[in-house]
Amino acid sequence: MMEELPLFCYSSDCLGIHLWGTVCLHALIAIVLNFDFLAKYASQLGAKKVKEKAIHELKNHEDYEEKWVEHAPFFYFLSAEYVCNCAEKSLPRMQTLRDKNILKKMKIPLVDAFRGLGIIKKILFVSHRWEEPDQPDVDGEQLKAMKAYLGTHKDIEWVWFDYSSMPQRFNENGLPDCRNPKEKAEFELMLSLIADLYLTAHVLILLDSSYASRFWTLTEAWCSMQTATPEGLLSNSDMSQGEGELGHELASSDPTELRTQLRYTIACIHNARRDTNGKALMDLVATKTPSQMVQILKKPDVAVTNQKDKKAMLPKIETMNRRVVETFEMLKTIAETEVNANDRQQVSASGAKFRPTGEPAPSVEACSSPRLTHGLVCQMA
């Protein structure tokens, strides 16, 4: 008879124990071999929850100026004076400027921006290609073009340049994603509404020979060449009007009349040329509908650093017309609510619907659709 080993089961009842033991052993080996993957997954899941909490806190902040509001989002801006006088080769990253109290955090009321009124008239958004993964303006050509534009556009007071206006992933030492949860939350929220600003602000397109091959730059250029109306987007189809705004080298002539019709200026840098690259960009995107633009952007020769950006943005571009119409409707409701609130306050204070000047205060009927400018605000004396 074969001698049985101690602590070992030989009966048929032990088959289940052996089976489960084998399964557990293999599971333990799998966990050990994939520990780095599981740790990374757990870390990403935890970071996502922390960011979601930070977003929730921004949307529910007690201070209105710090609170993220869909119809009045905040963004960070450089003063035009700082950009013009910047002695560095290129503009510094956002966190560096913020820590030196150089940036100005401002809310942009969309009720005014979509009508082209208020602070949006004094803001310049810069559309440019990043030349390196952690540095958009390697040799300073982009900063030079910005200075040239601002030198002839004295009405611009504030500049938005993504590297200097949004929390950056890399720091000066190249360490990846050094942003805290609040910075990540701000970045995501601002990115979600950035198209509304490119649809309404003055835009300086810094065109190099690779500009038209990038997803975000093409999207920004297309937005800058559209006009938001209560009926949806209106393309700037008369491109002959754009010739005087094509390059910053032509900005010495008075472009005031042109800028009342077009919001964008194309400045050619590096190897780009006005008569080839500039015209090709306008031909490619200026008159395209949202659906046509989606077909252009989804092509494999339009590159994007983060594929998730393309996946997330294409459906938004497809429905841009509807979003613009819905935004005007939302802003109309907000404006009417504010008018009604002002009327009630005047009635409560005076006991009658009259202004301090003796004029009748506007009624709800007085603010009906025919008296709305683009369906937004009541025209009151």
Residue, then its C-alpha position, 0 to 999 in steps of 0.5 A: m500500500m502506498e503511504e499517504l502524505p500528511l495534510f493531503c486529502y485522497s477521498s473523492d470528496c476532496l475533488g471540489i477542494h482541489l478544483w477551487g484551490t487551483v482556481c484561487l491559485h491561478a487568480l492569485i497569480a493573475i492578480v500578481l502579474n497584473f498588479d500594475f494594471l489594476a493599480k493604475y485602473a484604481s488610480q484613474l477611477g479615484a482621480k475621476k471621482v475626485k475631478e467629478k467632485a471638484i466640478h460639482e463644487l465649482k457648479n455649486h460655489e457660493d461665490y457667483e464670480e467663482k461659480w461655473v454657470e453655463h450661460a455666464p462661464f468664466f475664462y482666464f485672460l491676459s491683458a493686451e498690454y502684457v502681451c505687447n510688452c512681454a519680453e520673453k521669447s514666448l508667452p509663459r504657461m497658465q500656472t506661472l502667469r496665475d501665480k504671478n497674478i498676471l491673469k484676469k478671471m472674467k465671466i463672459p455673459l453669453v446673453d451679450a456675447f451671442r449679440g456681439l455686445g459687451i466684453i466680447k468685443k474687446i477679447l481676442f481668441v488666438s487659434h494656433r497649432w502646438e509646435e511641440p507637445d509641451q510648448p506651442d511657440v518654440d521660436g516665438e513667431q506666434l507671439k510676434a504675430m500677436k504683437a503685430y495684430l494688437g499693435t493695429h487693433k487698439d480696441i482689443e483689451w484681453v487675449w485668450f491663448d490656450y497655453s497661457s489661459m488654461p491649466q497646463r498638464f506639464n510644468e517647466n520640468g516636464l513632469p506629466d499632469c501636475r494639475n490639481p483637481k480644481e485645475k482639471a475641473e476648470f480645464e474640462l468645463m472651459l473646454s466644453l464651452i470653448a466653441d461658444l467663444y470662438l463663435t462670438a469673439h475676435v479670432l486671430i488664426l496663426l496659420d502655418s503649413s501644418y495648421a489645416s492638418r490638425f483637428w482643433t485648429l480646423t474646428e476653431a477656424w471654422c467656428s471663427m468663420q461662422t455667425a451665430t443667429p437665432e436661426g442657427l449658423l450663418s457662413n461668411s460666404d462672401m470671401s472677397q470681404g475677407e481678403g483685407e483681413l487675411g494677413h496681419e501685414l495688411a492691418s495697417s489699413d483701417p479694417t473697422e468696416l471689415r471687422t463689423q462683418l468678419r471676426y477672424t484674421i489670418a496671419c501667416i507664419h513660418n512657411a505658410r503663404r497668404d495666396t496658397n495656405g490662406k486661401a486654401l483654409m478659407d476654401l476648406v472650411a468657411t462655407k461648410t455646414p456642420s454636417q460637412m465640417v464633420q465629414i472633413l474633421k473625421k478624415p484620418d489626415v486630420a490629426v488630434t493628440n487625444q483621440k477622445d477629443k475628436k470622438a467627443m467633439l464631432p457629435k457636438i459639431e454635427t448638432m451645432n445649429r440646433r445648439v445655437v438655436e437652443t442657446f438663443e432660446m435659453l438666453k431669451t428666457i433668461a433675459e425675459t426673466e430678468v426684465n420681469a424681475n426688474d419690473r416687479q422690483q420697480v412696482s414694489a418700490s413705487g406702487a405703480k408701473f412707472r420708472p423714476t423718470g415717469e415713463p411707464a415701465p415695460s410690461v411682459e407683453a412689451c417684451s414680446s418677440p418683435r421687440l427682441t434683438h435676436g430674441l434676447v433682450c427687450q429694447m427699453a428706452 
